[in-house]
Amino acid sequence: MKLLKLVALGFAATLAFGSAFAVPSGKTVEFAGGGEGKVVFEGKVHKDKGLKCNDCHKSPKLFEKEAGADKIKMSDMKAGKFCGACHDGKKAFATDDKANCTKCHKK
């Protein structure tokens, strides 16, 4: 019984630690980006700006935590959804400015 509790505790700690550092320093997450090239998300860049995972994944919930769960389109971002909630040209660089495409899209 004690072993089962210990295993369960270890598993819970692993899940908690893993979700806190979903995109660890030096790592990226890549998404298909259509004709403009793949989209590369660097968690460190956002962390360095003072953001935490829950800022986008919990309140307000802009993204699901599971990779591939969101079907993100540029039209959604231009409407203020997903990345566009912050990347509006005021809080962060605008997603609808062609000069910014290569900040996220990589060939």
N, C-alpha and C positions, 0 to 999 in steps of 0.2 A: 504494500500500500504506500509506504514512504517513497519507494522507487517510482511509482506511478505519479505521485505528486511532484517529485523532483523532475521527472521527464516533462510533465505538463508545464511546470514553471519555466524550465529551460526553453521549451518550445514557444511559450508566450513571450519570453524575453527576446528570443530570436526574431519573432514577428515584429515586436515593437521596435527593436533596434534597426531591423531591416527597412521598415517603412520610414523611419526617421531619416535614413540616409539612402533613399531610393536612387539618387544620382550622386554618388560620392565624388569627391574631388578628383579631377583628372579623368572622369568618365563622362560619357554623353549618352543620350537616347536619340535614336534616329527614327524618322517617320518618312513614309513615301511622300514626296512633295510634288507629284505631277510633273509637268513639263519644265518647271523651274528648277528641278533637282530636289534631292532629299532635304528634309528639314532636320537640323541638328539642334537639339535642346541641351544646353549646358547648365546643369543645376548650380554649379559654382558661380557662374556669372550672376544669377539671380540671388544667390545667397550673399554674395559680396555687396549687393544692393540693399541688403537687410531683410530680404524676404525669407519666409519659412514655407515648408511644403504645404501646411494647412492654409496658407494665404490663398492658394489656388485650388486646393483639393478638398477644402472643407467649408469655409465661410468667406465669401460666397463660393459655392461649389462650381467652379468654372470647368474643371476636368475630373474625370473618373481616375482612380488610381491604377486601374488595370490597363496595361499597354494595349492599344488598339480598340479600346472601348468607345472612344469618341471618334466620330467621323467629322474631321475639321475641314472646312472649306474657307477659302479667302473671303467669300461673300458673307460668311458668318462673322469673321473677324472684323470686316468693315462695318458690320451691324453692331459691333461692341460685344460680341460673344467670344469665348475662349481667349486667345492671346489679345484680341482686340479690346478686351475690357480694360487693359492697362496700356497697350500699345496703340494709343489713340492720338499721338502727337503732342499730348499735354503731359501725361504722367511718364510716358516712355515713347521712344521713337514710333512713328506711325507705320502701321502695316500697309497702308494704301499708298505710300510714297515709294515709287519705283527705285529711288536711290537707296532704299533700305533692304531690297530683296536679298542681297547676298549676306546680310547679317544673319539670316536664318537658313536660306536655301543654299545648298552646296552641290555643285556639279560633280 
